[in-house]
């Protein structure tokens, strides 16, 4: 009769339920065990099980033996024992060194669960750890050995006789996703939450690129999306090779990378996508870098480095993440050097399928799931590029907040589908958060907010000074005296990444501040003399030559969208995502709203003391200023005669008043003038160093010490920053 310590029996019953305890007792009777106890001290697994399986280390006798009892939940793959036997027989030499056997036949319980009795990989629980618990060179060394072993040792013999299989992209993706897709399960649930199924757009906007909607690519039925045929290789595959399914023995605490063991082979196949294991290994290795909200420039650079590597990306990525990508890419390409180009396409497809699968893992957080959805889209976009799809071409990307960075893929900003904040004419600074001496005595300095409420000052030589959300200094960059910046506010701070663009006479200069330190400067972008920088935006930026307004990517300056300017353009402004663009003539404001008809609104505008019809006819048309709220919900305009605010949702006028004579006179030749619009439609007007809110009847001059050189509103509309002409920097809550 089997003897189990009472506390161990209760532990098994508590963790796994009475059915598992009864099954273990039944198996003992069949095999002759007389003693079973849980490992002392209790064994805890440092890795993760994405299937929710319960693992217990047990000692049995006779004969004395250490085993791992694994309880696989109902719905998880239930053929692990059979699959393991098949895997062990496939390449015996590889199996002897890198797989672990099944000690006894599995138990299949009435509730659908399975109980497996597994040999301990490497013979020791104490001296073997999951690869996911390692870090640095220990982890990357293991990854390199595993990827090389999979392709050269495990699949090498079969590859010599392999023939590529033709398949469409959609067929490949559906086969890889299997019941996660066809069963309408968790992948569909996540997709519905994001709003990615019809009528969502076939092409989405992400980091300045038009990328295919990955969920519609899986369906393969959208007439707006190509579905090219590719040639892929199949072979032996683990099927679920995340880092915690790789155990690494240690000798004197030193991991033995070449002695790795693969476990949990319930998804083993002899006809697997050959790139799936390497792709899954890479994705799991990147989870720590994307499961939180890392710096935006890191998210973008890491994503692009994976699908279309560029040396300039490296400086923007945490070195450890770069090392993990290279630990997969380098040995895989070395093993597939004779099949390099088709392999690159297959690997991207495997990344796309694996990334969609990872969006179903709730344990990696919403930030991680969203990043993997974005990676799937970018990988498929690169597949379309590499396959030279010549029929259907992607449209010009519609710049806006990243489609994968908000609820509902394809929703291009608040004004596209939702209502703007209620108009509030007198929103004002409420509480000063912090202040400091910016060290800039420069009446041409420009102020802006970067990601995570960082504050940035750009002086008239292009020098950059930066502070954290709490006022701590951050690394900046030196400017250069020649050539000087263009006249006026000719610098702009990015809101999604730590970057700054400055306009010099004949070029745009973009400076990036990687998380790891230092600065990276993109190649200068030629800027014709008649081009000017639009000093609003954030996710993207814009320039114009009074004929066309060009929306540009903040990483490279590449033009991603073009709008015609009205004749005699006097002022322009864009929302931080360029989903709303305002361009004004002397007495008209043209408002472009993505996905909707543009609006044209009239304003009264005449110079003070010259407002009779006779004198107006003899004088040039006066200018004006426009501002767009960060999300694009409101557009405001101040002329020499009146102030007006419109809601861009429905185009209605929410505020209009005539300026006082004093306001009109003070607007004449004001140096360093700036007009800002909050989310609620309040306008802040900087002129002659004084800050006012013209949306309050009669105008309200804000109390301030000294004169202001510039002001800025944070991208989320919650903070306002003010830079004094003597270098005093103040940050206030709005």
C-alpha atoms as one frame of an Amber mdcrd trajectory, in Angstrom:
protein
   0.000   0.000   0.000   1.253   3.455  -0.896   2.400   5.571   2.032   2.052
   9.355   1.573   2.698  11.800   4.430  -0.594  13.378   5.450   0.611  16.925
   4.826   1.841  15.942   1.344  -1.472  14.325   0.480  -3.276  17.485   1.589
  -0.895  19.601  -0.454  -1.611  17.591  -3.613  -5.346  17.710  -2.913  -5.237
  21.495  -2.360  -3.151  22.299  -5.428  -4.592  19.781  -7.859  -7.848  18.464
  -6.448  -8.856  15.007  -5.130  -8.984  13.452  -8.620  -5.245  13.920  -9.089
  -4.458  12.412  -5.670  -6.672   9.417  -6.447  -4.978   9.006  -9.828  -1.497
   9.047  -8.286  -2.553   6.391  -5.779  -3.965   4.284  -8.602  -0.736   4.573
 -10.580   1.242   3.493  -7.465  -0.833   0.354  -7.189  -0.117  -0.462 -10.841
   3.633   0.072 -10.596   4.393  -1.220  -7.112   5.362   2.028  -5.403   5.098
   1.885  -1.651   6.406   5.333  -0.773   5.736   8.775  -2.232   6.499  12.182
  -0.785   6.870  15.716  -2.049  10.327  17.104  -2.433  11.871  18.570   0.745
  12.349  21.473   0.806   9.333  22.084  -1.447  10.362  22.624  -5.055   9.305
  25.908  -6.608   9.525  26.526 -10.317  11.360  29.766 -11.172   9.934  29.832
 -14.679   6.432  30.216 -16.125   3.866  27.842 -17.570   1.694  29.617 -20.132
  -0.788  26.709 -20.097  -1.493  26.881 -16.361  -0.031  23.430 -15.667   0.842
  22.491 -12.056   4.295  20.966 -11.474   5.237  18.948  -8.394   8.579  17.323
  -7.587   8.118  13.928  -5.891  10.334  11.162  -4.494   9.083   7.595  -5.064
  10.293   4.132  -4.132  11.058   1.398  -4.907  13.384   1.936  -6.629  14.290
   5.407  -5.289  13.530   7.903  -8.015  12.997  11.663  -8.394  10.196  12.625
 -10.779   8.228  15.656 -11.838   4.472  15.178 -11.735   2.819  17.547 -14.185
  -0.922  18.190 -14.135  -2.047  19.555 -17.503  -5.395  21.418 -17.402  -8.368
  20.558 -19.564  -8.114  22.291 -22.916  -4.308  22.357 -22.907  -2.531  20.003
 -25.296  -3.104  16.522 -23.958  -0.829  14.357 -26.088   2.472  15.215 -24.438
   3.399  11.617 -23.637   2.805  10.445 -27.198   4.492  13.522 -28.629   7.529
  13.043 -26.410   7.886   9.437 -27.514   7.750  10.593 -31.128  10.329  13.318
 -30.470  12.702  10.918 -28.708  12.648   8.621 -31.723  13.167  11.342 -34.338
  16.916  12.002 -33.904  18.183   9.717 -31.114  21.565  11.410 -30.651  19.981
  14.849 -30.235  17.316  13.351 -27.953  19.908  11.724 -25.706  21.648  15.040
 -25.093  18.801  17.543 -25.185  15.478  15.891 -24.289  14.155  14.189 -21.146
  12.114  11.013 -21.128   8.733  10.054 -19.756   9.086   7.754 -16.759   5.568
   6.252 -16.858   2.502   6.385 -19.040   0.263   9.401 -18.371  -3.039   9.368
 -16.515  -6.118  10.833 -18.229  -8.686  12.069 -15.721 -12.439  12.194 -16.194
 -12.443  16.001 -15.941 -10.244  16.263 -19.040  -6.925  16.870 -17.274  -3.832
  14.743 -17.748  -1.197  13.725 -15.181   2.307  13.167 -16.563   5.282  11.535
 -14.828   8.448  13.039 -16.235  12.117  12.330 -15.759  14.092  15.257 -14.397
  16.050  17.042 -17.109  19.745  16.633 -16.385  19.002  14.515 -13.311  18.864
  17.410 -10.818  16.281  19.974  -9.856  18.802  21.899  -7.815  21.418  22.280
 -10.521  19.139  23.006 -13.493  17.283  26.254 -14.092  14.959  27.508 -16.833
  16.702  29.697 -19.390  14.171  32.400 -18.550  15.683  32.811 -15.093  19.099
  33.627 -16.534  20.289  36.982 -17.781  23.063  38.660 -19.701  25.553  36.484
 -21.527  24.293  33.362 -19.757  20.895  33.692 -21.432  22.160  34.760 -24.848
  24.676  31.899 -24.837  21.875  29.402 -24.217  19.704  30.957 -26.932  22.527
  30.722 -29.464  23.142  27.039 -28.655  19.436  26.180 -28.806  18.784  27.907
 -32.148  21.902  26.408 -33.706  21.041  22.969 -32.324  17.475  23.075 -33.615
  18.507  23.902 -37.174  21.799  22.032 -37.554  21.588  19.012 -35.230  17.894
  18.276 -34.880  16.813  19.282 -38.397  20.125  19.143 -40.236  19.773  15.584
 -41.600  16.211  16.140 -42.829  17.021  19.524 -44.374  19.385  17.873 -46.823
  16.340  16.204 -48.390  13.816  18.994 -47.790  11.681  20.572 -50.529  10.092
  23.984 -49.814   6.314  24.035 -49.626   4.343  26.751 -51.480   1.648  28.368
 -49.345  -0.183  31.677 -49.151   0.503  33.986 -46.245  -3.029  33.630 -44.864
  -2.929  29.822 -45.051   0.409  29.814 -43.257  -0.879  32.072 -40.477  -4.100
  30.137 -39.958  -2.210  26.860 -39.751   0.199  28.298 -37.179  -2.542  29.769
 -35.031  -4.744  26.682 -35.266  -7.656  26.514 -32.845  -6.656  29.781 -31.198
  -7.962  31.335 -34.405 -10.526  28.897 -35.781 -12.079  28.154 -32.413 -13.020
  31.775 -31.843 -11.045  31.727 -28.605  -8.801  34.150 -26.793  -7.221  35.611
 -29.926 -10.634  36.606 -31.234 -11.568  37.981 -27.819  -8.501  40.214 -27.775
  -9.159  41.231 -31.363 -12.728  42.211 -30.554 -11.522  44.278 -27.607  -9.128
  46.129 -29.924 -11.736  46.566 -32.638  -9.658  44.903 -35.347 -12.304  42.984
 -37.245 -14.495  44.387 -39.989 -15.190  47.204 -40.511 -11.753  48.078 -39.155
  -9.367  49.424 -41.824  -7.160  47.010 -43.785  -4.186  49.351 -43.370  -3.183
  50.818 -40.029  -0.807  53.564 -38.948   2.163  52.687 -36.776   5.385  54.645
 -36.277   5.045  56.564 -39.541   4.317  53.487 -41.633   1.275  52.028 -43.275
   1.117  48.455 -41.985  -1.410  45.747 -42.808  -4.052  44.871 -40.257  -2.630
  41.526 -39.039  -6.022  40.087 -38.126  -7.378  40.725 -41.615  -4.177  39.215
 -43.043  -5.003  36.001 -41.177  -8.512  36.015 -42.622  -7.050  36.525 -46.093
 -10.322  37.822 -47.542  -9.770  41.586 -47.619  -9.616  42.868 -51.219  -7.421
  45.743 -50.020  -4.674  43.446 -48.715  -2.312  41.254 -50.758  -2.035  37.558
 -49.913   1.201  36.527 -51.637   2.418  32.975 -52.078   5.650  32.092 -50.276
   7.832  28.975 -50.013   8.449  27.631 -46.525  10.402  24.788 -44.969   8.940
  22.310 -42.520  10.627  19.935 -40.134  10.928  18.864 -36.507   9.548  21.423
 -34.108   8.995  21.721 -30.372   6.005  23.965 -31.044   6.027  25.995 -27.800
   9.672  26.787 -27.188   9.565  29.736 -24.809  12.540  30.258 -22.503  11.015
  28.409 -19.572  10.747  25.265 -21.672  14.537  25.213 -21.908  16.312  23.871
 -18.802  20.003  24.599 -18.337  22.230  22.459 -16.071  24.765  24.280 -13.900
  28.198  23.128 -12.812  29.482  24.960  -9.754  26.715  27.516 -10.370  27.929
  28.140 -13.939  25.239  27.467 -16.598  26.269  24.867 -19.157  24.732  26.366
 -22.269  25.573  23.465 -24.562  23.884  20.939 -22.232  20.378  22.486 -22.449
  17.295  20.283 -22.236  13.966  20.903 -23.950  10.856  20.095 -21.918   7.065
  20.174 -22.438   6.945  18.654 -25.910   3.159  18.269 -26.043   3.102  20.298
 -29.266   5.972  18.459 -30.976   5.493  17.857 -34.682   7.501  16.308 -37.493
   5.854  18.721 -39.923   6.261  22.022 -38.087   7.048  25.467 -39.426  10.835
  25.344 -39.227  11.140  28.940 -37.987   8.493  28.733 -35.289  10.747  27.585
 -32.441  13.384  30.258 -33.070  10.691  32.937 -33.355   8.952  31.828 -30.149
  12.264  31.770 -28.317  12.960  35.344 -29.412   9.513  36.619 -28.485   9.703
  35.123 -25.009  13.177  36.598 -24.543  11.788  40.073 -25.289   8.829  39.943
 -22.884  10.720  41.692 -20.034  11.454  44.647 -22.321   7.893  45.197 -23.550
   5.566  43.966 -20.783   5.747  47.395 -19.121   5.691  50.818 -20.765   9.296
  51.399 -21.874  10.449  54.608 -23.468   8.576  55.042 -26.783  11.736  55.366
 -28.836  12.909  52.020 -27.444   9.612  50.326 -28.350   9.810  51.585 -31.909
  13.521  50.965 -32.413  13.295  47.439 -30.981  10.327  46.607 -33.184  11.988
  47.891 -36.339  15.328  46.288 -35.434  13.585  42.916 -35.343  11.801  43.163
 -38.684  14.146  45.413 -40.691  17.447  45.818 -38.815  19.255  49.123 -39.177
  22.477  49.985 -37.378  20.979  53.283 -36.209  18.402  51.356 -34.175  21.031
  49.864 -31.876  21.788  53.086 -30.036  18.102  53.466 -29.140  17.672  49.973
 -27.684  18.716  48.523 -24.354  21.907  46.552 -25.165  20.549  43.401 -23.544
  17.555  43.421 -25.893  19.857  43.833 -28.895  21.941  40.890 -27.694  18.861
  38.657 -27.451  17.720  39.524 -30.957  21.186  38.785 -32.331  21.407  35.546
 -30.323  18.503  34.224 -32.423  19.150  35.940 -35.736  22.874  35.196 -36.158
  22.898  31.383 -35.636  19.677  30.994 -37.623  21.060  32.856 -40.617  24.331
  30.942 -40.356  22.456  27.639 -40.412  20.241  28.763 -43.323  22.894  30.618
 -45.325  22.069  28.745 -48.535  18.392  29.637 -48.166  18.841  33.079 -46.629
  16.286  35.274 -48.414  13.339  32.825 -48.276  14.305  32.058 -44.675  14.053
  35.740 -43.737  10.514  35.831 -45.117   9.535  32.639 -43.286  11.008  33.915
 -40.040   8.968  37.124 -40.329   5.815  35.074 -40.890   6.643  32.978 -37.833
   7.208  36.142 -35.819   3.822  37.457 -36.937   2.002  34.261 -35.989   3.874
  33.981 -32.707   3.229  37.621 -31.856  -0.507  37.182 -32.371  -0.385  34.131
 -30.132   1.434  36.145 -27.460  -1.442  38.668 -27.428  -3.496  35.930 -25.760
  -1.117  35.691 -22.766  -2.663  37.945 -20.121   0.353  37.537 -17.829   2.506
  39.812 -19.990   0.271  42.844 -19.403  -1.658  45.107 -21.736   1.481  46.960
 -22.818   3.118  43.690 -23.846   0.071  42.347 -25.641  -0.351  45.575 -27.571
   3.338  45.635 -28.530   3.125  42.084 -29.873   0.058  43.012 -31.944   2.071
  45.896 -33.385   5.037  43.606 -34.079   2.760  41.230 -35.993   1.634  44.088
 -38.247   5.160  45.348 -38.895   6.439  41.828 -39.603   3.678  41.246 -42.142
   4.338  44.644 -43.682   7.961  43.633 -44.176   6.825  40.325 -45.715   4.829
  42.259 -48.305   7.905  44.377 -49.026  10.259  41.411 -49.375   7.882  39.413
 -51.550   7.677  42.355 -53.964   3.900  42.336 -54.005   3.209  44.383 -57.114
  -0.555  44.372 -57.342  -2.074  46.066 -54.343   0.193  48.669 -52.791  -0.154
  50.164 -49.327  -1.690  53.610 -49.241   0.131  56.631 -47.956   0.111  56.132
 -44.185  -2.354  58.162 -42.235  -0.297  59.681 -39.433  -1.900  59.707 -36.052
  -1.471  58.148 -32.696  -0.093  54.679 -33.215  -3.013  52.409 -34.075  -1.686
  49.894 -31.577  -1.242  52.421 -28.797  -4.898  53.003 -27.939  -8.167  51.183
 -27.480  -9.406  50.132 -30.886  -6.918  49.497 -33.662  -7.369  51.920 -36.493
  -8.918  54.696 -34.418  -6.874  57.689 -35.416  -7.239  60.030 -32.477 -10.058
  61.232 -30.276 -11.804  63.383 -32.850 -12.152  60.556 -35.350 -14.908  58.803
 -33.413 -15.416  60.421 -30.017 -16.472  63.731 -28.555 -13.975  66.368 -27.516
 -13.728  67.560 -23.939 -16.384  70.082 -22.982 -15.319  73.637 -23.748 -13.936
  75.475 -20.731 -13.001  79.090 -21.500 -10.946  79.878 -18.410  -8.799  76.844
 -17.665  -5.759  78.123 -15.787  -2.598  76.898 -14.044  -3.608  75.540 -10.624
  -0.492  74.407  -8.766   3.197  74.808  -9.428   4.884  71.417  -9.502   8.492
  72.507  -9.702  10.781  75.224 -10.951  14.466  75.651 -11.664  16.997  77.820
 -13.428  17.097  76.442 -16.961  20.471  78.058 -17.608  19.130  79.644 -20.813
  19.098  83.439 -21.181  17.902  83.369 -24.738  14.816  85.157 -26.025  14.632
  82.694 -28.929  14.659  79.522 -26.803  11.866  77.003 -27.460  10.087  75.010
 -24.764   8.389  71.607 -25.141   7.239  68.417 -23.443   8.714  65.023 -24.316
   7.405  61.575 -23.317   6.547  60.876 -19.684   6.238  64.611 -18.919   9.902
  65.302 -19.529  10.574  68.985 -20.190  12.894  70.181 -22.951  14.399  73.574
 -23.763  16.094  74.209 -27.121  18.220  77.343 -27.376  18.833  79.433 -30.485
  21.951  77.386 -31.354  20.115  74.048 -31.236  21.477  73.134 -27.796  19.099
  70.920 -25.815  18.477  70.863 -22.059  16.173  68.261 -20.519  14.492  67.523
 -17.165  12.509  64.589 -15.794   8.882  64.813 -14.633  10.167  65.681 -11.148
  12.644  68.305 -12.308  15.812  66.215 -12.228  18.302  67.127 -14.978  18.628
  64.662 -17.864  21.404  64.417 -20.481  21.149  67.040 -23.213  23.151  68.062
 -26.262  25.346  70.940 -27.284  24.252  73.231 -30.091  26.338  74.920 -32.765
  26.512  78.585 -33.573  26.594  78.269 -37.326  24.296  78.148 -39.049  21.793
  79.582 -36.565  18.248  78.384 -36.322  15.625  79.971 -38.493  13.821  83.050
 -37.253  10.962  82.392 -34.852   9.997  79.259 -32.945  11.939  76.850 -35.117
  12.295  73.775 -32.903   9.886  71.053 -31.847   9.971  68.352 -29.154   8.649
  64.836 -29.837   5.928  63.505 -27.541   6.399  59.761 -28.142  10.170  59.584
 -28.099  13.072  61.520 -26.617  13.832  63.492 -29.769  14.050  67.094 -30.897
  13.893  68.611 -34.383  15.417  72.012 -35.149  15.219  73.946 -38.392  18.397
  75.511 -39.722  18.459  77.599 -42.884  18.847  74.693 -45.291  18.205  71.546
 -43.277  16.236  69.891 -40.519  18.347  68.441 -37.734  16.839  65.612 -35.637
  18.537  64.657 -32.361  17.563  61.487 -30.463  18.347  60.791 -26.809  18.525
  56.986 -26.330  17.566  55.518 -22.982  21.085  54.150 -22.573  22.614  57.644
 -22.817  24.373  59.747 -25.411  22.852  61.304 -28.507  22.080  60.027 -31.985
  21.631  62.428 -34.880  19.707  61.372 -37.950  21.102  62.354 -41.323  20.208
  66.034 -41.980  17.052  66.510 -44.022  17.406  69.071 -46.819  15.050  71.982
 -46.270  14.541  74.466 -49.116  14.676  78.109 -48.171  10.943  78.571 -48.560
  10.093  75.704 -46.182   9.121  76.362 -42.570   8.697  74.134 -39.536   5.184
  73.970 -38.087   5.837  74.362 -34.376   3.159  71.995 -33.121   2.699  68.246
 -33.322   4.596  65.682 -31.289   3.996  62.145 -32.511   4.839  63.489 -35.944
   5.891  66.918 -37.179   5.165  69.064 -40.197   6.758  71.579 -42.549   5.204
  73.765 -45.227   6.241  75.962 -48.130   2.895  77.854 -48.232   1.831  75.565
 -51.073   1.884  72.157 -49.379   2.003  71.063 -45.767   4.115  67.925 -45.311
   3.590  65.617 -42.327   6.861  63.877 -41.432   8.009  60.897 -39.406   9.843
  61.990 -36.253  12.535  59.299 -36.504  13.789  60.022 -40.003  11.965  63.102
 -41.245  10.458  61.114 -44.137   7.292  62.646 -45.590   4.293  60.473 -44.789
   1.388  62.707 -45.793   0.811  65.853 -47.868  -1.941  68.491 -47.680  -2.507
  71.453 -50.041  -2.249  74.831 -48.352  -4.824  77.541 -48.984  -3.499  80.510
 -50.925  -1.796  83.251 -48.909  -1.204  80.957 -45.932  -0.788  83.033 -42.777
  -0.587  80.415 -39.983  -0.710  76.664 -39.431  -0.886  74.179 -36.565  -1.350
  70.418 -36.170  -2.493  68.152 -33.344   0.218  65.976 -31.853  -0.763  63.117
 -34.184  -1.637  65.320 -37.202  -5.162  63.900 -37.290  -6.357  67.509 -37.195
  -4.563  70.240 -39.170  -5.502  73.916 -39.157  -4.269  76.299 -41.862  -5.386
  79.904 -41.865  -5.552  82.702 -44.376  -6.191  86.243 -43.210  -9.947  85.722
 -42.783 -10.439  81.938 -43.212  -9.413  78.902 -41.236  -9.224  75.580 -43.087
  -9.519  72.563 -40.752  -8.549  69.115 -42.071  -9.945  66.177 -40.080  -8.725
  62.719 -40.943 -11.499  60.580 -42.344 -13.943  63.487 -42.622 -14.689  66.384
 -44.878 -12.522  69.460 -44.219 -14.087  72.528 -42.634 -13.715  76.157 -43.699
 -14.568  78.801 -41.114 -14.471  82.603 -41.450 -12.974  85.118 -39.027 -13.006
  88.896 -38.852  -9.555  90.404 -39.197  -8.427  93.961 -39.652  -5.663  96.158
 -38.291  -6.636  98.504 -35.447  -7.283 102.084 -36.543  -7.534 100.849 -40.163
 -10.922  99.169 -39.983 -12.820 101.339 -42.398 -13.519  99.806 -45.757 -11.401
 102.439 -47.508  -8.228 101.824 -45.487  -8.672  98.050 -45.440  -8.705  98.061
 -49.217  -5.359  99.855 -49.302  -3.483  97.723 -46.754  -2.217  94.136 -47.069
  -4.303  91.380 -45.537  -3.295  91.070 -41.877  -2.067  87.804 -40.430  -3.452
  85.677 -37.612  -2.542  82.776 -35.355  -4.073  79.306 -35.007  -3.701  76.541
 -32.425  -4.934  72.953 -32.215  -5.463  71.119 -28.914  -3.149  68.122 -28.375
  -5.732  65.511 -29.362  -7.306  67.725 -32.010 -10.657  68.242 -30.309 -10.542
  72.040 -30.576  -9.081  74.607 -32.955  -8.593  78.223 -31.911  -7.711  81.330
 -33.864  -6.709  84.840 -32.811  -6.693  87.579 -35.430  -6.134  91.330 -34.976
  -9.870  91.658 -34.459 -11.326  88.614 -32.709 -10.773  85.267 -31.037 -12.722
  82.159 -32.091 -12.723  78.507 -30.954 -14.334  75.620 -32.840 -15.033  72.015
 -31.874 -13.646  69.765 -34.606 -16.103  66.932 -33.873 -19.007  68.750 -35.460
 -17.428  72.024 -36.611 -19.576  74.147 -34.296 -18.334  77.436 -32.923 -17.963
  77.237 -29.131 -16.547  80.706 -28.477 -16.173  84.036 -30.276 -15.503  87.555
 -29.086 -14.047  90.775 -30.400 -10.620  91.734 -29.073 -10.241  94.884 -27.022
  -8.338  97.748 -28.590  -5.470  97.095 -26.193  -5.260  93.423 -27.246  -5.250
  94.407 -30.895  -2.480  96.949 -30.398  -0.353  94.556 -28.303  -0.532  91.977
 -31.083   1.283  94.295 -33.480   4.811  93.013 -34.058   4.801  90.900 -30.913
   8.131  89.140 -30.542   8.100  85.394 -29.914   4.328  85.162 -30.138   2.763
  81.801 -29.340  -0.857  80.578 -29.264  -1.718  77.310 -27.478  -5.008  75.418
 -27.132  -5.814  73.053 -24.249  -7.949  69.909 -24.482 -10.924  71.918 -23.181
 -10.499  74.666 -25.786  -8.970  77.315 -23.513  -6.484  79.426 -25.448  -3.202
  80.661 -23.974  -1.734  83.616 -25.833   1.865  84.706 -25.338   2.685  88.150
 -26.699   5.326  90.659 -25.651   6.382  88.272 -22.877   2.961  88.297 -21.212
   0.648  85.275 -21.030  -3.129  85.668 -21.193  -6.244  83.592 -21.762  -8.150
  85.374 -24.556 -11.085  82.947 -24.343 -12.263  84.744 -21.185 -14.437  87.733
 -22.010 -12.267  90.820 -21.995  -9.135  88.687 -21.865  -7.369  87.631 -18.659
  -3.736  88.488 -18.097  -2.155  85.761 -15.952  -0.138  86.738 -12.933   3.535
  86.092 -13.568   6.936  87.145 -12.306   9.047  88.586 -15.079   8.533  88.064
 -18.782   8.024  84.734 -20.549  10.066  83.641 -23.543   7.940  80.584 -24.394
   5.160  78.321 -23.090   4.154  74.708 -23.824   1.342  72.296 -22.960   2.028
  68.610 -22.286   0.741  66.088 -24.858  -1.944  64.830 -22.451  -3.048  68.406
 -21.723  -2.458  68.205 -17.954   0.640  70.415 -17.554   1.810  73.798 -18.752
   5.435  74.909 -18.782   6.643  78.510 -18.819  10.174  79.678 -19.613  11.128
  83.112 -18.384  13.295  85.428 -20.445  15.868  85.235 -17.623  15.946  81.427
 -17.669  13.376  80.649 -14.956  11.531  77.389 -15.824   8.184  76.663 -14.127
   5.917  73.631 -14.476   2.259  73.945 -13.429  -0.758  71.618 -13.292  -3.612
  72.639 -15.593
